[in-house]
């Protein structure tokens, strides 16, 4: 019996699959080329993929979940199932946990990142999902709010279009899937450079990742980040920061930051997020 179960799990994970974590800035193309969604589909096993869709961040989870389910079914997946989690207790449901154990890809939709963390953080389902994503057993994608939750420190909200200051950003605890990053989404589209810089000034040991709409930062198991899509991925690296007055000024006073390193990456550009260096093009 155990041997049959083991063989079944092997069959569920296509041997050619190269898993990754796709962090999407929101508003990804769902109608025309669907480059980012096709990449997720391919990395999850293509025609052999079994995909879990978690729309819990949305105020209309059933509607949004069904939209993504239809997209992946149209692409030809073996199965796409919406895990419509609206109460924390549902994350302990054995049937949902079994699906996470056996699927090849998980897609976290947009909405409210605080709602998503409130429903999933520190639940049995989330622990299984995080473990499988971090060990490269599944491909995981998150868009908009689903992207914001990737780090240990999470931008929960705030303003835009201002100079960096402490009141510009509200921080919370994310899901810790890629703990060393702080992600901001809809980035240049909503003028959030100051917001992400404010977050990094408070947490200079983390790497700031700002992702534009219809743009994806794809994190590979070997530490590479590759950019795809129409916009930019902005990387803010405070590893060589020599000074900030962040802790000593008022909440609305502008923050000084010395020796901050910023990279703007477009489609096809690569970056090693452990070594914090730009990589040559493929």
C-alpha positions in Angstrom: 0.0 0.0 0.0 2.8 2.4 1.0 4.6 1.6 -2.3 1.5 2.4 -4.3 1.0 5.7 -2.5 4.7 6.6 -3.2 4.4 5.8 -6.8 1.2 7.9 -7.0 3.1 11.0 -5.6 5.9 10.5 -8.1 3.4 10.4 -10.9 1.9 13.7 -9.6 5.2 15.6 -9.8 6.4 15.6 -13.5 10.1 14.7 -13.6 10.9 17.5 -16.0 9.4 20.2 -13.8 11.8 23.0 -12.8 10.0 24.6 -9.9 10.3 28.3 -8.9 8.6 31.0 -6.8 7.0 33.6 -9.0 6.4 37.0 -7.3 4.0 39.1 -9.5 3.4 42.8 -9.1 -0.3 42.5 -9.8 -2.6 43.1 -12.9 -0.8 40.4 -14.8 -2.1 39.8 -18.4 -5.0 37.3 -18.1 -6.4 37.7 -21.7 -3.8 38.0 -24.4 -0.2 36.5 -24.2 -0.5 35.5 -20.6 3.3 35.2 -20.5 3.5 35.1 -16.7 0.6 32.8 -16.1 1.9 30.5 -18.9 5.3 30.4 -17.2 3.7 29.5 -13.8 1.7 26.8 -15.6 4.8 25.4 -17.3 6.9 25.5 -14.1 4.1 23.7 -12.3 4.2 20.7 -14.7 2.3 22.0 -17.8 -0.1 19.4 -19.1 0.6 17.3 -16.0 0.1 20.0 -13.5 -2.3 19.9 -10.6 -2.9 23.5 -9.3 -4.3 24.8 -6.1 -5.7 28.3 -6.2 -6.0 30.2 -2.9 -8.1 33.4 -3.4 -8.5 34.1 0.4 -7.0 37.7 0.0 -10.0 38.7 -2.2 -13.3 40.1 -1.1 -14.9 38.0 -3.8 -12.8 34.8 -3.5 -15.3 32.5 -5.3 -15.4 34.8 -8.4 -11.6 35.4 -8.5 -10.8 31.8 -7.8 -13.1 30.6 -10.6 -11.4 33.0 -13.0 -8.0 31.6 -12.4 -9.3 28.0 -12.4 -10.8 28.6 -15.9 -7.5 30.1 -17.1 -5.5 27.1 -16.0 -8.0 24.6 -17.2 -8.0 26.3 -20.6 -4.2 25.9 -20.7 -4.7 22.2 -20.2 -3.8 21.3 -16.6 -4.8 17.9 -15.2 -6.7 19.6 -12.4 -7.2 23.1 -10.9 -8.9 23.4 -7.6 -10.0 26.5 -5.7 -9.3 26.3 -1.9 -11.8 28.8 -0.8 -10.5 29.4 2.7 -12.6 32.0 4.6 -12.0 30.8 8.2 -8.7 29.8 9.8 -10.2 26.4 10.9 -10.5 25.4 7.2 -6.7 25.3 7.0 -6.8 22.3 9.2 -9.2 20.5 6.9 -7.4 17.1 6.0 -8.8 17.3 2.4 -7.3 20.7 1.8 -4.0 19.6 3.3 -3.9 16.5 1.2 -4.4 18.6 -2.0 -1.5 20.8 -1.0 0.6 17.7 -0.4 -0.2 16.3 -3.9 -0.4 19.4 -6.1 2.4 20.7 -8.3 1.6 24.4 -8.2 -0.1 26.9 -5.8 -1.4 30.3 -6.9 -2.1 33.0 -4.3 -4.4 35.7 -5.8 -4.6 39.4 -5.0 -6.7 41.3 -2.5 -5.8 42.2 1.1 -2.5 40.8 2.4 -3.6 41.2 6.0 -6.6 39.1 5.3 -4.5 36.5 3.6 -2.0 36.3 6.5 -4.8 36.3 9.1 -6.3 33.2 7.5 -3.1 31.3 6.6 -0.3 32.3 9.0 0.8 29.5 11.4 -1.8 27.0 10.1 -1.0 23.4 9.2 -1.8 24.1 5.5 0.5 27.0 5.4 3.4 25.1 7.0 3.0 22.4 4.3 2.8 25.0 1.6 5.9 26.9 2.8 7.9 23.7 3.2 7.1 22.4 -0.3 7.9 25.8 -1.9 11.2 26.3 -0.1 12.4 22.8 -0.8 11.5 23.1 -4.5 8.7 20.5 -4.5 6.1 22.8 -6.0 5.9 26.0 -8.0 4.4 28.8 -6.0 3.1 32.1 -7.4 1.6 35.1 -5.7 0.2 38.2 -7.3 -0.4 41.6 -5.7 -1.4 40.8 -2.1 -0.1 37.2 -2.8 3.3 38.8 -3.6 3.3 41.1 -0.6 3.1 38.2 1.9 6.3 36.5 0.6 8.8 38.0 3.1 9.0 37.6 6.9 8.5 41.4 7.1 5.5 42.5 5.1 4.3 45.9 3.8 0.7 45.9 5.0 -0.2 49.4 3.7 0.8 53.0 3.6 1.1 56.0 1.4 2.8 56.8 -1.9 4.4 59.7 -3.8 6.2 61.1 -0.8 9.8 61.3 0.4 10.7 58.3 2.6 9.4 58.7 6.2 8.4 56.4 9.0 4.6 57.1 8.6 4.7 56.3 5.0 4.7 52.5 5.5 2.7 50.1 7.8 4.6 46.9 8.5 3.3 43.5 9.6 4.5 39.9 9.6 4.2 38.0 6.3 4.2 34.3 5.5 8.0 34.0 5.4 8.2 32.0 2.2 11.3 34.1 1.0 12.1 35.6 4.5 15.1 37.7 3.3 13.0 40.1 1.1 10.4 42.8 1.6 8.1 43.0 -1.4 6.1 46.0 -2.7 3.7 45.5 -5.6 2.1 47.8 -8.3 5.4 49.6 -7.7 6.1 52.3 -10.2 2.4 52.3 -11.3 1.5 53.6 -7.8 4.7 55.6 -7.1 5.8 53.4 -4.1 9.5 54.0 -4.2 9.5 56.1 -1.0 7.4 53.5 0.7 9.8 50.6 0.0 12.8 52.7 0.9 11.1 53.6 4.2 10.6 49.9 4.9 14.2 49.1 4.1 15.5 51.9 6.3 13.8 50.2 9.2 15.0 46.7 8.1 18.3 47.2 6.3 19.2 43.5 6.6 16.4 42.7 4.1 16.4 43.1 0.4 13.7 45.4 -1.1 11.9 44.1 -4.1 9.5 46.5 -5.9 7.5 44.9 -8.7 5.6 46.7 -11.4 2.2 45.5 -12.7 2.2 42.7 -15.3 5.8 42.0 -14.2 7.3 39.0 -12.3 10.4 38.4 -10.2 11.0 34.6 -10.6 13.1 33.2 -7.8 15.0 30.0 -8.7 16.3 27.4 -6.2 19.9 28.3 -7.0 19.4 31.9 -5.7 18.8 33.5 -9.1 16.1 36.0 -9.7 14.9 36.5 -13.3 12.6 39.3 -14.5 9.8 38.8 -17.0 6.9 41.0 -18.1 6.3 44.6 -19.2 7.6 46.6 -16.4 10.6 46.8 -14.0 11.7 45.0 -10.9 13.4 47.5 -8.5 15.9 46.1 -6.1 16.9 48.1 -3.0 20.0 46.9 -1.3 21.0 48.4 2.0 23.9 46.0 2.6 26.5 48.8 2.3 24.3 51.5 4.0 26.6 53.7 6.1 24.0 55.9 7.9 20.3 56.5 8.4 18.5 58.8 10.8 15.4 56.6 10.6 15.3 55.9 14.4 15.9 59.4 15.5 13.5 61.6 13.5 9.8 62.2 13.8 7.3 59.9 12.1 6.6 62.4 9.3 10.1 63.8 8.9 12.1 62.7 5.8 14.6 59.9 6.3 18.3 60.2 5.3 19.9 57.1 3.9 23.5 57.0 2.8 25.1 54.6 0.3 21.9 52.8 -0.7 22.2 50.6 -3.8 19.3 50.5 -6.3 19.0 48.3 -9.4 16.3 48.6 -12.1 15.8 45.3 -13.9 13.7 44.7 -17.0 12.6 41.7 -18.9 15.3 39.0 -19.1 17.6 40.6 -16.5 19.0 38.4 -13.8 20.2 39.0 -10.2 21.6 36.7 -7.5 19.6 37.5 -4.4 21.9 35.7 -2.0 25.2 37.1 -3.4 23.4 40.5 -4.2 25.0 40.9 -7.6 23.8 41.4 -11.1 24.2 38.4 -13.3 25.0 38.6 -17.1 22.2 38.0 -19.5 21.4 34.4 -20.5 
